[in-house]
Structure formats: C-alpha cells, structure tokens
Amino acid sequence: MDDLKIFKEKQINDYIYTNINLNHAGSGDIKRGLKTILGEEPAVKFVYKESMKINETTGKVERLPNELESVEIYYTYIGSDNIPHASHMTYIVN
C-alpha cells in the first residue's frame, strides 16, 4: 500500500474523530478542515436512508424524514508509481 495514502487516511481519521460530529457537521466544515491538513479540498457526500410508509387512511405512500446513514470523503494521492489516484473513506453514522 502507498505510504501517502496511509498518511492521508490517518490524517482524515484523526480529524473526523477529534473535530467533527457527523450528525451536525456540514460539508463546508469538513472540507475546510481537511483542506488545511491534506493540502487539497476533498469531496464530501452525505448518504441518507430512504424510508417510506403507507398511510393506512389514504393508502398513499409517504416519505419519512431522511436520516443520515453515512458520510463519504473523496480525495487524491500520488501513488508509489508517481501516478495520481483517487480514493475515498466512508464513515457510518449511528
């Protein structure tokens, strides 16, 4: 495995676990914090659970409020082959 990838993964993990509450953070908060650490602005994706129910009175399908399921962080690194690579990390939200 590439040393730079391992280094960036550790930096991302350290930042997320010590500075961010994933239930209340916005993508801008995460991007700004990681940009100073990684030297690049990562992409951040929020994944929500899709929940629906059937209204017994009307018979119509209703969407329930979305609940955050996970946060994905996408970043790049230069591999040992001197070629840029893309990678991502996923954080499950309880």
C-alpha positions as CSV (number, residue, x, y, z in Angstrom):
1,M,0.0,0.0,0.0
2,D,1.2,3.5,-0.7
3,D,2.7,5.5,2.2
4,L,1.0,8.7,1.1
5,K,-2.4,7.0,1.0
6,I,-1.9,5.6,4.5
7,F,-0.8,9.0,5.8
8,K,-3.8,10.8,4.3
9,E,-6.2,8.2,5.7
10,K,-4.7,8.6,9.1
11,Q,-5.0,12.4,8.9
12,I,-8.6,12.2,7.8
13,N,-9.5,9.7,10.6
14,D,-7.8,11.8,13.2
15,Y,-9.6,15.0,12.0
16,I,-13.0,13.3,11.8
17,Y,-12.8,11.6,15.2
18,T,-11.5,14.6,17.1
19,N,-13.2,17.6,15.5
20,I,-16.4,16.6,13.8
21,N,-19.8,15.5,15.0
22,L,-21.1,13.8,11.8
23,N,-24.7,14.3,12.8
24,H,-24.3,18.1,12.9
25,A,-21.5,19.0,10.6
26,G,-22.0,20.4,7.1
27,S,-19.9,19.6,4.1
28,G,-18.2,23.0,4.2
29,D,-17.0,22.4,7.8
30,I,-15.4,19.1,6.8
31,K,-13.9,20.4,3.5
32,R,-12.3,23.5,5.2
33,G,-10.8,21.5,8.0
34,L,-9.4,18.8,5.7
35,K,-8.1,21.3,3.1
36,T,-5.7,22.7,5.7
37,I,-4.5,19.2,6.6
38,L,-4.4,17.5,3.2
39,G,-3.5,20.4,1.0
40,E,-6.5,19.8,-1.2
41,E,-10.2,20.2,-0.8
42,P,-11.8,16.8,-0.7
43,A,-15.3,16.0,-2.0
44,V,-17.8,15.2,0.7
45,K,-21.0,13.2,0.1
46,F,-23.8,12.6,2.6
47,V,-25.8,9.4,2.2
48,Y,-29.3,9.3,3.6
49,K,-31.6,6.3,4.4
50,E,-34.7,6.1,2.3
51,S,-37.7,5.5,4.5
52,M,-41.3,5.3,3.4
53,K,-44.6,4.3,4.9
54,I,-48.1,3.7,3.7
55,N,-50.8,5.9,5.2
56,E,-53.5,3.4,6.2
57,T,-56.2,6.0,5.9
58,T,-55.4,7.3,2.4
59,G,-53.4,4.3,1.1
60,K,-50.7,6.7,-0.2
61,V,-47.0,6.2,0.2
62,E,-45.4,8.9,2.4
63,R,-41.7,9.6,2.8
64,L,-40.4,9.8,6.3
65,P,-37.8,12.4,7.3
66,N,-34.4,11.4,6.0
67,E,-31.9,10.0,8.5
68,L,-28.2,10.4,7.8
69,E,-26.6,6.9,7.1
70,S,-23.0,7.7,6.2
71,V,-20.6,10.4,5.1
72,E,-18.1,9.7,2.3
73,I,-14.9,11.6,1.8
74,Y,-13.2,11.5,-1.6
75,Y,-9.5,12.6,-2.0
76,T,-6.5,12.0,-4.2
77,Y,-2.9,11.0,-3.6
78,I,0.2,10.3,-5.7
79,G,1.0,6.6,-5.6
80,S,4.4,4.9,-5.4
81,D,4.1,4.7,-9.2
82,N,4.1,8.6,-9.4
83,I,0.5,8.5,-10.8
84,P,-2.4,10.4,-9.2
85,H,-5.0,8.0,-7.7
86,A,-8.5,8.7,-6.3
87,S,-9.7,7.1,-3.1
88,H,-12.4,7.5,-0.6
89,M,-13.3,6.7,3.0
90,T,-16.8,6.1,4.4
91,Y,-18.0,6.9,8.0
92,I,-21.1,5.2,9.2
93,V,-23.3,7.4,11.3
94,N,-25.2,5.8,14.2
